[in-house]
Amino acid sequence: MRSSQTASALRRIAPKCGLLAAILCVIFASSILPVHSADDAVRVSTARIPSGLKAGKAQGGPDGAIHVVADSDAGPQYVVSRDGGKTFSTPIPIVDLAARKPGLKFIAWDLAVGKESRVHVALGTNAWQLKLPKEEWGYFYAALAPGAKAFTPVRNINHKPSEGFAIAAGDRGAVVATFLSGKIYTMTSRDGGATFSEPAEPDASWNPCKCCTTSVTYGTDGKLALLYREETDNDRDVWLSLLDPNGGRPSHTRISITPWKVAACPMTYFNVVPSANGYLAAWPTKGQIYFARLGKDGTVLPPGEIKTPGTNGMRTGVIALGASDGTTLIAWKNNDTLGWQLYDAKGQPQGSTGSAPSPGSGAAGVALANGKFVLVP
């Protein structure tokens, strides 16, 4: 307790307990009150990207840089900060001139930073609205090589009607693209995104919500974690599957506990990221944001599913970020506002809920190596 708080407590307690007893009471009270370090107040900060950009996704690179993809009136853009979010680079267009057509709009769905800080971006378009050939309703991909000033030409890597695009990049050059097209599909690159395998179903028994999304990340053990929402019997539960790079049947674990039975796809987004002990996952159920800590085998760790004060809109972002000490930051987007709540290693909230104006539907942020968090409204 601070000295002023201690003096005040002594004055209140002394008349009843005596001075010595009062001192002991205050010492005992100090030992059981929640303790927040001086850094708690500044552990979460916000960083503004250049005007006119709407942050979609962010990811930290192996060199500590903060990589951000954003939408704008001129199409998807990329910026990077190498000073912890204090300043950002001049935006780089993600879509090359040759790929741009009248009325065709590209949307940045996901971002991954892989080997040697190579940037990989998953893109979708409004080709279906323009009634273009269905093979153009696909998953578009572009990459930025280390030190390059422009992205590779955008290319369609699956040539089929699809959505729910996500991407993950490993530190050895592997890149995995996931998407929904009635079922869940994955495509793998072993050459840093230069080529991708044909779409394949990890498990044909999975029955995803057709209009939600996928989220995918590599764990510290090299396994690929895939998060999605089921629609079997209209039970919209969230499931995590771990795909072993050496083959074998994927694991399949239900991680959401609160039931949600609805006859239509709720059109929600969710997020899974690696952590020191396994993974962190965040998702909405009935408009409320929940999260859980997961072991390396994908099972839910104590205290289980945790309800946050956050709420979501239709297809608005939610992210989970973890520090090495077990602290977790959950952030969500709703009504052009980015909200967040910090949690300690036991899953208890730390401090009050924060918020900042944030245009668009994306939620972007990173965890820094020093244990602090930077959100990009």
Secondary structure, DSSP 8 states (H G I E B T S, - for coil): --HHHHHHHHHHHHHHH-HHHHHHHHHHHHHHS----TTGGGSEEE----TT-EEEEEEE-TTS-EEEEEE-TT--EEEEESSTTS-----EESS-GGG--TT--EEEEEEEE-GGG-EEEEEEE-TTTTT--GGGSS-EEEEE-TT-SS----EESS-SS-EEEEEEE-TTS-EEEEEESSSEEEEEESSTTS-----B-S-TT--B-TTS--EEEE-TTS-EEEEEEB-GGGB--EEEEEE-TT-S----EE---S--B-SS------EEEEETTEEEEEEEETTEEEEEEEETTS-B-TT-SEEEEEE--TT--EEEEE-TTS-EEEEEEETTEEEEEEE-TTS-EEEEEEEEE--SS---EEE-TTS-EEE--
